[in-house]
Each structure stands twice: as structure tokens, then as C-alpha cells.
């Protein structure tokens, strides 16, 4: 019985990590798409509308996207900063 409980605990931990990595990947992909939208639209009204649509399309609300941004930036500040800088460079074509 103890082995089963240990297995379930370990499996649950791995599943949570995998889910967290998937959520992070989704966030960073969405962020990249937002940067591309902003780079391709000089009119802020059009860009803002498209960004809102992209956020919703990717399963976020404005608040949940901002909350995820804050969560990642606070939980892994160095990793977050490097990823954001890299995404900006890629999305900007640098």
C-alpha cells in the first residue's frame, strides 16, 4: 500500500510539472504572437484589438494573462527575463 501511495504521489508531481511546463509554453507562445501583432500593426487601436483576440483565442482573459506574466516573473525572474528578451528578439526579427 505504501508503494502505491508513493507511486501516486510521484506520478501526481510529475503530471503537475508537465502541466506547468505546458502552461508556461502556452504563455510564451502567446507573448510571442502578441509581439508579432504589435510589430505588424502601427495603429494602436488595431493592434490592441488583435492582441485581445489573440489572448482570448489562446484561452486567457486579460487578467489571467497578466497574472501569469506576474507569476512567472516573480517565481523565476532570471529565467523569465532571458526568455522574454529572446522572444522579443526573435519576434522582432533581430
C-alpha positions in Angstrom: 0.0 0.0 0.0 2.9 2.4 0.8 4.4 1.7 -2.6 1.1 2.6 -4.3 0.8 5.8 -2.3 4.4 6.7 -3.2 3.8 5.9 -6.8 0.7 8.1 -6.9 2.4 10.9 -5.2 5.3 10.8 -7.6 3.1 10.5 -10.6 1.0 13.4 -9.5 4.1 15.5 -9.0 5.4 14.7 -12.5 2.0 15.4 -14.0 1.9 18.8 -12.2 5.3 19.7 -13.6 4.4 18.6 -17.1 1.2 20.7 -16.9 3.1 23.7 -15.5 5.6 23.4 -18.4 2.7 23.2 -20.9 1.2 26.4 -19.3 4.5 28.2 -19.5 5.0 27.2 -23.1 1.5 28.4 -23.9 2.2 31.7 -22.2 5.5 32.3 -24.0 3.9 31.4 -27.4 1.1 33.8 -26.7 3.6 36.5 -25.7 5.5 36.0 -29.0 2.3 36.2 -31.0 1.5 39.5 -29.2 4.9 41.0 -30.0 4.4 40.0 -33.7 1.0 41.5 -33.8 2.3 44.8 -32.3 5.3 44.8 -34.8 3.0 44.3 -37.7 0.4 47.0 -36.8 1.4 50.6 -36.4 -2.2 51.6 -35.5 -2.5 51.0 -31.7 -6.3 50.6 -31.9 -6.0 47.8 -34.5 -3.1 46.2 -32.6 -4.9 46.3 -29.3 -8.0 44.7 -30.8 -5.9 41.9 -32.4 -4.0 41.4 -29.1 -7.2 41.0 -27.2 -8.5 38.5 -29.7 -5.2 36.5 -29.6 -5.3 36.4 -25.8 -8.8 35.1 -25.8 -8.1 32.7 -28.6 -5.3 31.2 -26.5 -7.6 30.6 -23.6 -6.7 33.6 -21.4 -8.6 36.6 -20.2 -6.7 39.9 -20.0 -6.4 39.4 -16.2 -5.3 35.7 -16.4 -2.6 36.6 -18.9 -1.3 39.4 -16.7 -1.5 37.2 -13.7 0.6 34.5 -15.5 3.1 37.2 -16.5 3.5 38.3 -12.9 3.6 34.7 -11.6 6.4 33.7 -14.0 8.4 36.9 -13.5 8.2 36.5 -9.7 8.9 32.8 -9.5 11.8 32.6 -11.9 13.0 36.2 -12.5 16.3 35.4 -14.3 14.8 32.6 -16.5 11.8 34.8 -17.2 13.9 37.8 -18.3 16.1 35.7 -20.6 13.0 34.1 -22.2 11.2 37.4 -22.7 14.4 39.0 -24.2 14.8 36.1 -26.5 11.2 36.1 -27.6 11.3 39.8 -28.3 14.5 39.4 -30.4 13.0 36.5 -32.4 9.6 38.2 -32.9 11.3 41.4 -34.0 13.5 39.6 -36.5 16.8 40.5 -34.8 
